[in-house]
């Protein structure tokens, strides 16, 4: 299957629909883990394959030098990072960019459930981040 932008965009839209369903159903005020569990359930109910706490290995010159866990990966390609913070900041964007760089994936949805109006950003990995191992 071709992993072009249209497929990523369609998948993003499906996941964003599930994010709004979770936000509208639960409302604001819960811990991040509650939203994570609810979103995993909602995505699976909608027939999507979800891996929660998906491992991301960081390599330097071919050697593993660290690992992180993305909140979830949907359909093996779309990363989703959840937050419950007053406002999304540059450190949250940087975290997503690093996850994209380390995983080689193209798109990450950064979602903030803190306020009554869910906030989200669709982050794309720049082409220059290809297979660079210097991170």
Secondary structure, DSSP 8 states (H G I E B T S, - for coil): ----HHHHHHHHHHHHHHHHHHHHHH-S---HHHHHHHHHHHHHHTT--EEEEEEEEEEETTEEEEEEEEEEEETTTEEEEEE-SSS--HHHHHHHHHHHHHH--SEEEEEE-SSSS-EEEEEE--GGGSS----
